[in-house]
Amino acid sequence: MNIQPLADRVLIKPAPAEEKIGGIIIPDTAKEKPLKGEVVAAGNGTKDEEMILKTGDNVLYGKYSGTELEFEGEKYLIMRQSDVLAIVK
């Protein structure tokens, strides 16, 4: 990965949105934005807050958290560690 987040930020690859629910195919415009993803890269933290998240963690985050960016054809979110709600084990 050529993107390295700074300070207390993490780079997350969102999980793909549900394509089908009970036999009904959902169009792209109606798909709900996924609220979970995988940490692809993490910063080193700040002097006041250590980095708890690490690469490979599956996490839940808020609906409107982070900034969307596209890199080499893939969509990612970059957000502060404090915007992550939980680690999924």
Phi, psi and chi 1 to 4 in degrees:
 res  aa     phi    psi   chi1   chi2   chi3   chi4
   1 MET       -  129.3  174.2   59.9   52.5      -
   2 ASN   -93.1    3.8  -67.3  -29.5      -      -
   3 ILE  -109.2  125.3  -61.1  175.4      -      -
   4 GLN  -120.7  109.4  177.7   60.6   47.3      -
   5 PRO   -63.1  151.6  -19.3   30.5      -      -
   6 LEU  -101.9  156.5  -59.1  176.1      -      -
   7 ALA    51.3 -122.2      -      -      -      -
   8 ASP  -100.4   30.5   63.7  -20.6      -      -
   9 ARG  -101.8  151.9  -70.7 -179.8  175.6   76.2
  10 VAL  -129.6  150.0  -68.3      -      -      -
  11 LEU  -105.0  124.2 -174.9   67.8      -      -
  12 ILE  -121.2  135.6  -64.2  176.1      -      -
  13 LYS   -97.6  111.2 -179.3  169.6  175.6   64.3
  14 PRO   -63.0  145.9  -17.4   28.3      -      -
  15 ALA   -67.8  148.0      -      -      -      -
  16 PRO   -63.5  145.2   14.4  -20.3      -      -
  17 ALA   -71.8  153.0      -      -      -      -
  18 GLU   -63.0  129.6  -63.4  -98.0  -18.8      -
  19 GLU   -92.7  -28.4  -57.9 -103.0  -22.7      -
  20 LYS  -142.0  134.2 -158.3  172.3  172.8 -175.4
  21 ILE  -127.9  113.0  -63.4  178.3      -      -
  22 GLY    54.2   39.5      -      -      -      -
  23 GLY    89.2   -5.6      -      -      -      -
  24 ILE   -99.4  125.3  -61.2  171.9      -      -
  25 ILE   -85.8  128.9  -63.2  174.8      -      -
  26 ILE   -98.2  126.8  -59.8  174.4      -      -
  27 PRO   -69.3  158.0   23.1  -30.1      -      -
  28 ASP   -54.8  -36.6  -72.8  -21.7      -      -
  29 THR   -69.7  -21.8   54.8      -      -      -
  30 ALA  -102.1   -3.4      -      -      -      -
  31 LYS   -68.4  137.3  -72.6 -179.1 -173.0  172.7
  32 GLU   -75.2  137.7 -177.0  101.0    8.9      -
  33 LYS   -64.3  128.8 -177.2  176.4  172.6 -176.0
  34 PRO   -65.5  148.6   21.9  -29.4      -      -
  35 LEU  -112.8   13.5  -59.0  175.3      -      -
  36 LYS  -137.0  159.0   63.7 -178.5  176.7  178.4
  37 GLY  -171.1 -174.3      -      -      -      -
  38 GLU  -116.4  135.5 -179.3 -179.0   -9.3      -
  39 VAL   -72.2  121.3  175.8      -      -      -
  40 VAL   -96.7  -33.4  178.4      -      -      -
  41 ALA  -154.3  151.8      -      -      -      -
  42 ALA  -139.0  147.4      -      -      -      -
  43 GLY   -74.5 -174.7      -      -      -      -
  44 ASN   -92.7   -4.1  -65.7  -35.6      -      -
  45 GLY    90.9 -176.9      -      -      -      -
  46 THR  -119.3  174.8   63.4      -      -      -
  47 LYS   -67.6  -23.2   64.5  178.3 -178.9  173.0
  48 ASP   -93.6  -21.6  -62.6  -33.2      -      -
  49 GLU  -140.7  118.9 -177.3  179.1   -0.2      -
  50 GLU   -78.8  154.4   69.8  174.0  -71.4      -
  51 MET   -79.8  118.3 -178.0   55.1   68.7      -
  52 ILE   -92.1  -37.0  -63.3  168.9      -      -
  53 LEU   -74.9  149.0  -59.8  171.7      -      -
  54 LYS  -138.1  163.4   59.0 -172.5  177.3  -55.9
  55 THR   -56.3  134.0  -58.0      -      -      -
  56 GLY    98.2  -13.9      -      -      -      -
  57 ASP   -66.7  135.9  -76.7  -14.4      -      -
  58 ASN   -92.9  127.8  -70.1  -48.7      -      -
  59 VAL  -131.0  159.4  -64.5      -      -      -
  60 LEU  -109.4  141.0  -59.9  175.9      -      -
  61 TYR  -139.2  165.6   49.8   85.3      -      -
  62 GLY   -66.8  154.6      -      -      -      -
  63 LYS   -58.2  -38.6 -169.7  169.1 -170.4  169.1
  64 TYR  -110.3   22.3  -58.5  105.8      -      -
  65 SER   -81.0  150.0  -61.2      -      -      -
  66 GLY    80.5  172.0      -      -      -      -
  67 THR  -116.9  127.6  -58.5      -      -      -
  68 GLU   -77.5  140.1  -67.2 -179.6   -1.5      -
  69 LEU  -146.5  155.5   60.9   99.8      -      -
  70 GLU  -119.2  130.2 -168.6  168.0  -31.5      -
  71 PHE  -137.2  121.3 -178.4   72.7      -      -
  72 GLU    52.0   42.9  -64.5  179.9   -8.8      -
  73 GLY    80.9   -3.0      -      -      -      -
  74 GLU  -106.6  144.8  -65.3  -76.5  -26.0      -
  75 LYS   -96.9  136.2  -67.4 -171.1  179.0 -170.9
  76 TYR  -134.3  165.5  -63.0   96.7      -      -
  77 LEU  -121.8  139.1  -73.8  169.4      -      -
  78 ILE  -119.3  129.6 -167.8  161.8      -      -
  79 MET  -151.2  166.0   65.1 -177.8   70.1      -
  80 ARG   -73.5  151.4  -67.9 -171.3  179.1  -82.5
  81 GLN   -56.9  -34.8  176.1  176.7 -117.5      -
  82 SER   -68.3  -16.1   60.1      -      -      -
  83 ASP   -81.3  -13.6  -70.1  -21.8      -      -
  84 VAL   -80.9  129.7  173.8      -      -      -
  85 LEU   -87.6  -36.4  -55.4  173.4      -      -
  86 ALA  -162.7  158.3      -      -      -      -
  87 ILE  -101.6  130.2  -61.6  173.2      -      -
  88 VAL   -92.9  125.2  179.5      -      -      -
  89 LYS  -105.6      -  -61.7 -154.9 -180.0 -146.0
